[in-house]
Amino acid sequence: MKFLPRLLGLGLLSLLVMLAMSCESTKTATNEFGSPNRIRGEVIAKPESRQIVHFTDTTTEYKTPRSEMARAFIRQFNDGTVVDKIQVRKAPGIAGAPVTYYLIGMGLRGGTFRAMALPLTSGGDNTYYLRPSAERYTITSVGCPACYFSFENGRIVGTNCTESYPGSHCDLKVEPNNELFANK
């Protein structure tokens, strides 16, 4: 008689333990360094890609400090341009088409306006990365107080001068890659 209640108790305990273990089977494992950062798309193939920004519903969180990006832009210009403004901007495009964001650094060289824009690659989950193979668009003003990039279908196609004086214009130079965060 005493054997049956013990067997029933052991069976219920085993069932309870198995249920508890099955609830934890879907939990992803983490270690002391945190969970792995899941990156999708082209960025996976390029481990040297740099995480720049993460968008939430209400905020823009820069994953690389703006001061570090400003120093990197100054090194990339490599001509005495002092970059004092960094921003990530959504390129105007067609509704329903994939969204393109650009990392933009703006500053002056000897009183002349300069800007550089680099397209960012989506890593999924509203996080954007800069690839070393991303093209680099550089504007130099000639007589313009400031220049702006002009877009078509989410791509940079030209420039605009803020005020048109005779002989004033903005020069656009496109390079096939960048060394913004290259290891030296």
N, C-alpha and C positions, 0 to 999 in steps of 0.2 A: 504494500500500500504506500509506503514512504517513497518508493522508487518512482512512481508515476508523477507526483507533484514536482519532484526535482527534475525529471525529464521534460515536463511541460515548461517549467521555469527556464531551463537551459535553452529550450527551443525558442521561447519568446525573447530571451536575451539575445540569442544569435540573430533572430529576425530583426530586432531593433538595431543591432550593430550593422547589419547589412544594409538596412534602409538609410542609416546615417552616412555610411560610406558612399552609397549611390548618389546622395544629394551633393556630395563634394566632387563628383567625377567630372563635372563640367567646368570647374574652376580652373583658370589658367595658372600655370606655375609662375612664381616670381622668385627672384633671388635678392640678395642684398643690394644689387644694383638697380632693382626695379624691373618692371616688365619690359619685354623687348618692344622697340618702336617699330610697328608694322608700317612699312613703306610699300606703296604700290606703284605701278607704272614704270616709266623710264628711269626713275630715280634709283630703283633697286640696282640697276646695272652700273651705277656710278657711285661707289661708296664715298668718293671725295666730294659729293654734293653737300652743300651747306644748308641747314635748316635756317630759314630767315624769319618766317612769320606764321602765326596760327590765328585764324579768325574764329571767334565764337559768335553767338547771336548778338552780343552787345559790345564786344571789345575786340581790339587788335592787339595781340600779344607778340612783341618782337622777341624771337628766340635768340637772335644775335643782337647784342647791345648796339644801339645807334652810334655810339662813340667809336666802337670797333669798326662798324661799317664805314664811317666817315674816314677813318685812317686808311682803310682798305681802298676807298675811292681815291684818296689823295695819292696813294702808291700807284694805283692803276692809271691815273692821269699822267703822273710822272713828268709834269711840266711846270710845277709851281702853282697849280690850281688848288685853292683852299676850299674844301667842301664843308659847308656849314648846315646843310639841310638834307635830311634823308627821309624818304617816304616810300610807301608801297601803294601803288595806284592801280585800280581796276581799269583796263582798257575798254573804251566804248566798243561795242560789238553788236552783232545781230542777236535778236531775242531767240533763245533756244540753243544757241551755239555755245560751245565750251567757253568758259570765262578765262581771260588771260590777265595776269597781274604782272606789273613791272616794278622792280626795285630801282628807284631813281635817286641819284645824288646830285645836288646843285651847289654851285659856288662861284667864285670869281678868280680870275687870273689877270693881274694887272688892271683891274677895273672892268674887265670883259667878262660877261656872263658865260658860264659853261655848265653843261649838264650831261649826265650819262644815265642811260636806262638799260636794264638787263631783264629779259623775260624770266619769270619764275615758273617752275614746274610743280604741278600739284602732286603731292604724295598721298592724297586721300585725306579724309577727315579734316578738311579745311586747313591743312598745313602745306606751306609752299617752300620750295627749295631752289637754290641757285646752283646750276650745273656749270662746271668749268667750260663746257662746250657751248654754253649759251652765248648768242651773239651779243655784241655790245654796240649801242647806238650813242654817239657822242655829238653834242651840239656845241658850236662855238658861235657867239654873236659877233656880228660886224656892224657896229653902230646901233644895235638894238639894246634897250634897257634890259630886256629879258626875252627868251625864246621858249616856245612850247613845242612839244611833239604833236604831230597830227596823226590821227589813226584812221584806219579803214578796216573793218571786219576784225577788230582786235589786234591788228598789226600796225607797227609804226611805218608810215609811208612818207613822211616829210616833216617840215617844221613850219612854225608861224612866228612872226615877230610881233611883239606887243604893240609897238608903235612904228609905223612905216615912215621913215625919213628917206629922202633921196639917197640912194647908195647903201642903205642899211639892209641887211639880210642875215639869215642864220644858216650856217653851214652844217650839214649832217654828214657824219662819217660812220660807216657800218663796218665793224670788224667781226670775223667769224667766231671768235672765242674771247674769253676773259681770264684774267689771273687775279681776280679780286681777293680770293682767299687761298691762293697757291701757297704751298709749303715752301719756305725758303731756308 
